[in-house]
């Protein structure tokens, strides 16, 4: 069969498929809906995960590929997640202020940013914002968080070391407490402690920040670590972000930090670490594990939708074969081969499923746009690979489930078909 003959037959199959949709609206709707749901689930999840991964990578780049965290416990998924009283990691000593100070003095370390978290009501005159999260950090926090402070400034080393009652608030908190007025130099109450606002910081949207409440759309503040340690209620499970010197590799810095903390804790050579050093690649590994599992669940749901669509394809195509038995007989009598009949019915089946794929793609792209508009930290978008994959899977679904009725049509005896009433 020549190429243009195949094109002509394919177009004819598309037209016949559209006629079948009009003639069997309920069955066609079931088929198209099943495929559309299957494609939508994959596309929407793929777009969301693509956006989260992009944001996640951006967050890691901001921290720096060479940085690592010193934590009480590691990160990841295991049978022992730290909530179990018998979990060995739960018995790990906390990272202390003295640990942080010792790490800062290591010659391999360029900077070590200490980090603790707290929460409290913040009040200015008659305005109160409830349960505002705040980060207790060292004076070099701005180097790692990549935040821009304007108007105002961040706190100095002397303010940090002297536990000065100063606070830097983000745009969202500034808007809720002060509206359009200038907050610099104003006194606010953080719980029972009076603090002076010295700056307003602006941070980029990011998935990691959104997950722990530090996104630009959530009210948040930064206070000096020593102020929080001495005068405020904070979660005293400290985290330290370490950045090695340029001439030092991350592995060398990690070895130095490990030796330091083991020595401070008096661990023998045979004893395991009772703390964790976590590199950025470990964070990425945990991310891939989590969202890989979510995507597998999405694929399973998608498969159910495609199965429903496939059953609908069989039903519609079987009806089509029965209704067009005489037509098939005429075509065979005029010289149409089995391959020609088979091709035509497979094109019809693929057209039905492709119709569903296009609808699913459209809905998925719409959901991605809604996510992007409402969650700036997740730049969800539909990758071209997802579009191509959705169309290919839809066509293969049509071919796979349409094969049985197509083969039945191709095997019809022309004489018997012409006698069919």
Secondary structure, DSSP 8 states (H G I E B T S, - for coil): --HHHHHHHHHHHHHHHHHHHHHTHHHHHHHHHHHHHHHHHHHHHHHHHHHHHHHHHHHHHHH-TT-EEEESS--S--S--S-STT-GGGGS----HHHHHHHHT-TTEEEEEEEEEEEEEEEETTEEEEEEEEEEE-TTHHHHHT-EEEEE----HHHHHTT--EEEEEHHHHHHHHTTS--TT-EEEETTEEEEEEEEEE----HHHHHTT-STTS-EEEEEHHHHHHHS-EEEEEEEEEEE-TTS-HHHHHHHHHHHHHHHHT--TTS--SSEEEEHHHHHHHHHHHHHHHHHHHHHHHHHHHHHHHHHHHHHHHHHHHHTHHHHHHHHHTT--HHHHHHHHHHHHHHHHHHHHHHHHHHHHHHHHHHHHH-TT------HHHHHHHHHHHHHHHHHHHHHHHHHHHT--HHHHHH--
